[in-house]
Amino acid sequence: MVNIATQDDDETVSFRAKRFDRARGATIYTLNLPGELASHASVASDLARLCALAADGRLDGQAGLESSWSQPGPAIDALLNRRIGGKAVLHID
């Protein structure tokens, strides 16, 4: 899964798609959260359940590293060199 965020609807994002299709049957899918919420009846209740679990401390997001947004280098290095399992969380402080 690759998460790409843009600041506005007109921003162009490019990447080498060939690197993402090596697995047999792999597909590239664009997820637009507002569109998903509008088109699938269960998405809103599923998202609400995940939020409730997270708020109650019963959802493990598999964060392997947490650090400051102002110092992203160590997190990037740890991810690129596979020194952590899970996600890197950068706190905006």
N, C-alpha and C positions, 0 to 999 in steps of 0.2 A: 504494500500500500504506500502510495506517495501522496503526501498532503501538500498542495500548492495553494497559497493564499495571495490574493492581489488586493490592492487598495481601491481600485475602481473597476467598473465593468469594461472599460476600454483598454485596460492594460494587457499587453501581449506577454505570454509565457511560452518559452520554448525549451525543449529538452530532446535528447536523443531517444526517441521512442524504441529503437532497436534494443536498448538495454533493458527494457521492461517486458519484452515479449519472448524471452528465452524459455520460460517454462511452458510446457505443452498445455494448450488450452487457456493460456493467460489472455486477459482482456484489459483494455483501458476503459474505465468508467468515470464519468464526471459526476460528482455528487454536489448538488446544490441544496443545502439544508432547507431553505424556505420552500423550494419546490417539492422536496421529499415530504415535508410536513403537510403540504397542501394535497399531494396526490395519494398518500397512503394513510388510511384511517388509523392504523395502529401505531404509526410512528410517534405521534404526540404522546400517547400513553406509554410507549416504550421508553422514550426520552425522559418523561416524567419519572418513571420507575428508576432509571439509571441515576438521575439527579437525586432522588430520595435515598437510594442506596449509598451514594457518595456522601451525602449530607450526614447520614447515620454512621459513616465510617465502616460500612459493610461491603464496599466495593474496592478491590485492590487494583489500582490502575497500573501496576507493574512499573513504578518509577524506580529506575536504577540509580539515578543521580539527580540532585536538585542543586541549583546554584543561581546566582544573580544574572539577570538579563544583561547587565552592564559588563559582564565578564564571560562571554560565550565560548571563548577559546578552549578551555578545559573540557567543556561538554562536547563540543564538536570533535575534539581530538579523541575523547573516550568513545564516542559513537563510531568514528571512522576506523579506530583500531580495535573495535569490538571488545572493549574492556568492561563494559557494563551490559547487564541483561535488562531488558525493559526499555523504558522511555527516559529521555532526558527532559527534565522540567526546568524551564528558566523563569524565575519569578521577576515580575516587573516591579522594581523597587526604586 
